Amino acid sequence: MQLRQHLVSLGFAATAAAQAYQGFNYGSTNNDGSCRGYDDFRGFFERAKGLPGTEGKFTAARLYTSIQCGTAADPISAFQAAIDTDTHILAGLWASAGRDVYENELNALIAAANRLGTAFTDRIIGISVGSEDLYRSSPDGKANNAGVGATGAEIEGYIGWMRDWLRGTPLEGKPIGHVDTWTAWVLPENAGVIASVDFLGHNSFPYFETTKPNAIGQAADNFWSAVQQTEGVARGKPVFITETGWPSSGPQQRDAIASVENAKNYYSQVGCALFGQRTTFWYTLVDANTAQTDISFALTPIGDATPKFDLTC
């Protein structure tokens, strides 16, 4: 099936957000484990806006945590950097480290709202309670040694806790969601999470889908098929594309080959169809995952703002 047919069959135009934001995912650490600070985030946000060939479309940032690396509960310095670079924010709270850490996440987010005021809160697109927690706690995640996760009941509880704590604060009324894989979203035990959120974040990497043919030629079809799975259980709620991309280097995954040419192909076929139509956070501007030292999804090296390929759509 051609991509255009996918867009029609999935009700693409009907489900697109009223305003579609484009940005990248930003971890709190570099891929060597060192902490990122204000200057790092500001530099990355400015780099994203200035990427040649993109017409300044990357004006948003998705964060995985609201806590500054190296502290217990200080607001992440990316918040101030976003204000100073006029960057919109999909705020994130880590939800797989237990109640005490989650409470610190809530405290950090609320402290940022109180200290930074509307310059911060007006830039919030939404707030995500967790990222792939349901996948990590699922049979697939456990089989793949994906790490510690959280159950649907736990995420539901965290969402309710957040709504209570945000009541009466400048963040009250901001959309609250959760980010996960389509394989987790479709599990019946996670239906309560879908009922409790305002939006669903969809993470999808055809490169890693080794249970079916996954060469670059099938990548667009595999991506849209995955989106359709998430939309099928979303109850009409908005679905943000919170992570997708293709690596420029790394090990072969079944039929999927990591290369600059294939990364460009995926960006052109999938990314260019998303940008301007759906809120999308590409993975990624610079590498940050300490568990992926043998693979690179970055569009630019950490110390060089020059894209690895032409980003013109």
C-alpha positions in Angstrom: 0.0 0.0 0.0 1.4 3.4 -0.9 2.0 6.0 1.8 -0.7 8.3 0.5 -3.3 5.5 0.9 -2.0 5.0 4.4 -2.7 8.6 5.3 -6.2 8.4 4.0 -7.0 5.0 5.5 -5.8 6.1 9.0 -7.9 9.2 9.0 -4.6 11.2 9.1 -6.1 14.7 8.6 -9.0 14.0 11.0 -6.7 13.0 13.9 -4.0 15.6 13.4 -3.7 18.0 16.3 -5.1 21.5 15.8 -1.5 22.8 16.0 1.2 20.4 15.0 4.5 20.8 16.8 7.8 19.4 15.6 10.8 18.7 17.8 13.3 16.2 19.1 13.7 14.0 22.2 16.2 15.2 24.8 17.6 13.1 27.6 19.0 14.6 30.8 22.4 13.1 30.2 24.8 12.7 27.3 25.5 9.2 25.9 28.6 9.0 28.1 26.4 9.4 31.2 27.5 13.0 32.0 24.8 15.4 33.0 23.4 18.0 30.7 23.1 21.6 31.9 21.5 24.8 30.8 24.2 25.6 28.2 23.8 22.1 26.7 20.1 22.4 26.3 20.2 25.9 25.0 22.7 25.0 22.5 20.7 22.0 21.3 17.5 23.9 21.1 19.2 26.6 19.0 20.8 24.0 16.8 17.4 22.4 16.2 15.9 25.7 15.1 18.8 26.4 12.8 19.1 23.1 11.0 19.6 23.8 7.3 16.8 22.8 5.0 14.2 22.6 7.8 12.8 26.2 7.6 13.0 26.4 11.4 10.3 23.8 11.9 11.9 22.1 14.9 10.6 24.4 17.7 9.6 21.9 20.4 11.4 19.6 22.8 10.2 16.4 24.5 11.8 15.7 27.9 11.9 12.4 29.7 12.2 13.9 33.2 11.5 17.2 35.0 14.4 16.7 37.4 17.9 18.2 36.7 20.5 15.5 36.5 22.6 15.4 39.6 19.9 16.7 41.9 17.1 15.1 43.9 14.3 17.3 42.8 15.5 20.6 41.2 13.7 21.5 38.0 15.6 20.5 34.9 17.5 23.4 33.3 16.0 22.6 30.0 12.9 24.5 31.2 14.8 27.8 31.4 16.6 27.0 28.1 13.2 26.5 26.4 12.0 29.9 27.6 15.2 31.6 26.4 15.0 30.0 23.0 11.2 30.2 22.6 10.9 26.4 22.5 7.7 24.5 23.3 7.9 21.7 25.7 6.3 18.2 26.1 7.2 17.8 29.7 8.0 14.3 31.0 8.0 12.6 34.4 10.0 9.4 35.0 7.5 6.9 36.3 9.5 3.6 36.7 11.5 4.3 39.8 8.9 4.2 42.5 6.6 6.6 44.3 9.3 8.6 46.0 11.1 9.5 42.8 7.7 10.2 41.1 6.8 12.6 43.9 10.1 14.4 43.3 9.2 14.6 39.6 5.9 16.3 40.6 7.6 18.6 43.0 10.2 19.7 40.3 7.5 20.3 37.7 5.3 22.4 40.1 8.4 24.3 41.4 9.3 25.2 37.8 5.7 26.5 37.2 5.8 28.6 40.3 9.3 30.0 39.7 9.2 30.6 35.9 5.5 31.6 35.6 3.7 31.9 32.3 6.9 32.1 30.3 7.2 28.4 31.2 3.5 27.3 31.4 2.5 28.9 28.2 5.1 26.8 26.4 3.8 23.5 27.7 2.2 21.4 25.0 1.4 18.6 27.4 2.8 16.5 30.2 3.7 12.8 29.9 3.5 10.5 32.9 6.2 8.0 32.0 7.8 6.6 28.9 7.5 3.0 27.7 6.9 1.9 31.3 4.1 -0.4 30.1 6.3 -2.0 27.5 9.1 -2.7 30.0 6.6 -4.4 32.4 5.0 -6.4 29.6 5.9 -10.0 28.6 7.7 -8.6 25.5 9.7 -6.1 27.6 10.7 -8.7 30.2 11.7 -11.1 27.5 13.9 -8.4 25.9 15.4 -7.4 29.3 14.1 -3.9 28.7 14.5 -2.8 32.3 12.2 -1.8 35.2 8.8 -0.6 34.1 5.4 0.1 35.7 2.1 -1.5 35.4 -1.1 0.0 34.0 -2.5 0.3 37.5 0.6 2.2 38.6 0.5 4.6 35.7 -3.2 5.2 36.3 -2.5 6.0 39.9 0.3 8.4 38.9 -1.9 10.2 36.5 -4.6 10.7 39.1 -2.0 11.9 41.6 -0.8 14.4 39.0 -4.3 15.8 38.4 -4.8 16.2 42.1 -1.5 18.0 42.6 -1.9 20.3 39.6 -5.3 21.5 40.6 -5.1 25.2 41.5 -1.6 25.5 40.0 -0.7 27.3 36.7 -0.4 23.9 35.1 -4.0 22.9 35.8 -5.8 22.0 32.5 -2.6 21.1 30.6 -3.1 17.8 28.6 -1.8 14.8 30.5 -0.8 11.7 28.6 1.5 8.7 28.6 4.1 7.5 26.0 4.5 3.9 25.0 4.9 1.4 22.2 1.9 0.2 20.2 2.5 -3.3 21.5 1.8 -2.0 25.0 -1.1 0.2 24.1 -3.1 -2.6 22.6 -2.8 -4.9 25.7 -6.2 -5.2 27.4 -4.7 -4.6 30.8 -3.7 -1.1 29.8 -7.2 0.1 28.7 -7.5 2.0 32.0 -4.4 4.1 31.1 -6.1 5.0 27.8 -9.2 6.0 29.6 -7.3 8.2 32.0 -5.2 10.2 29.5 -5.9 13.2 27.3 -3.4 12.1 24.6 -1.4 9.0 23.7 2.3 9.2 22.8 3.3 6.6 20.2 6.9 5.3 20.0 7.6 3.3 16.8 10.9 2.0 15.3 10.4 -0.3 12.3 14.2 -0.9 12.4 13.7 -2.9 15.6 10.6 -4.8 14.5 12.3 -8.1 13.8 9.2 -10.4 13.9 8.4 -9.4 10.3 10.2 -8.2 7.2 11.7 -4.9 8.2 14.0 -3.7 5.5 14.0 0.0 4.7 11.6 -0.8 1.8 8.9 -1.9 4.3 9.7 0.8 6.9 6.9 3.3 5.9 4.3 0.6 5.8 5.4 -0.9 9.1 5.4 2.6 10.7 1.8 3.4 9.6 0.6 0.0 10.5 1.9 0.5 14.0 0.2 4.0 14.2 -3.0 2.4 13.1 -2.8 -0.1 16.0 -2.4 2.7 18.5 -5.2 4.8 17.0 -7.4 1.7 17.0 -7.5 1.7 20.8 -7.1 5.5 21.4 -10.9 6.2 21.7 -10.6 9.1 19.4 -8.0 10.8 21.6 -5.0 12.6 20.0 -2.0 10.4 19.2 1.4 12.2 19.2 4.3 10.6 17.5 6.8 10.8 20.4 9.7 8.7 19.0 10.6 7.5 15.6 13.7 7.4 13.5 16.2 5.2 11.7 19.9 4.8 12.7 22.8 5.9 10.5 25.0 3.4 12.1 24.6 0.2 14.2 24.1 -3.5 14.0 21.8 -5.1 11.4 18.3 -6.0 12.8 16.9 -8.9 10.7 16.5 -7.2 7.3 17.0 -3.6 8.7 20.4 -2.1 7.8 21.7 1.0 9.6 23.2 3.5 7.2 23.2 7.2 6.4 21.3 6.5 3.2 18.6 4.5 5.0 18.3 7.1 7.7 17.7 9.7 5.0 15.2 7.5 3.2 13.2 7.0 6.4 13.3 10.7 7.3 12.1 11.6 3.8 9.3 9.0 3.6 8.0 9.1 7.2 9.3 12.3 8.7 8.3 14.6 5.9 4.8 13.1 5.9 4.5 13.8 9.6 6.0 17.3 9.8 3.3 20.0 9.8 0.5 17.4 10.1 1.0 15.7 13.5 2.8 16.7 16.6 6.1 14.8 16.2 9.3 14.3 18.2 12.0 12.8 16.0 14.6 10.5 17.5 16.9 12.3 17.6 19.0 15.4 17.2 22.0 14.1 19.2 22.6 10.8 20.8 22.0 10.5 24.5 21.0 6.9 25.3 23.7 5.3 27.4 22.4 1.8 26.5 22.9 2.4 22.8 26.6 3.0 22.5 26.9 0.9 19.4 24.2 2.7 17.5 23.5 6.2 16.4 20.1 7.7 15.6 21.4 11.3 15.8 20.8 13.7 12.9 23.9 15.6 14.0 27.0 14.5 16.0 27.0 15.9 19.6 29.9 18.3 18.8 29.0 19.3 15.3 25.8 21.0 14.1 26.2 19.8 10.5 23.4 17.2 9.6 24.5 13.8 8.4 22.2 14.2 5.4 20.0 16.8 3.6 17.0 17.5 5.8 15.0 19.3 3.1 11.5 17.9 2.6 
